[in-house]
Amino acid sequence: MATSYESENDLAEALRRAEKAHGEHEQRTGKADPDWPEWYALYMVRERAGEELPT
């Protein structure tokens, strides 16, 4: 699925939201996630598409 952002600021804000959500994910799992880039990508694509977000 193609995902685009309107501006650098729009992309930066999406990254900040993903970072916050991923921090909560790591707290729930109790461990660092070495696959965080994939998790961020999934979160950001789903968020933009209005789909269910990963937990």
N, C-alpha and C positions, 0 to 999 in steps of 0.2 A: 504494500500500500504506500503510495506516495504521500509524503508529509512535507509541508512547507511552512515557513514562518515569514511574517510580514517585514520584520526588521531584526537587526542585531539585538535590540532591546527585547523584542518578543521572544527570540530564541534564548537569551540569557535568563529571562523570567521563567521559561519552561524548564531550563536546566536547574534553576533554584528550587522549583516545585518538585522536580524529580529527586534532587538531592535530599530535600526534607523528607519526602515519602520513603526514600531508600534508607535513610537513617532510622526511621520507624520500623522498616522491614528488618534491618539488622538487629534492632533491639528485640523484636519479637523472636527472631531465630536464635539470638544469643551468640552470633558469630559474624565475623567479617565475610563479605560476599566477594570472592575473587572474580566473579562474572558480572560485576556491577555495570560495565558498559552495555552489556546485553539487556540488563534489567532497566537501565535508564532509557535505552532505545525503545523497548517495549512500552514502558510507561508513557513516554513522550508521544509515540505514534498513537497509542490507544486514547490518551487524553485529547489529542487533536481531533481524533475521529469520533469522540463522544462515546467510546466503548468502555466496558468495565476495566478498571485499573488493576494492575497486579498488586498483591499484598505482600 
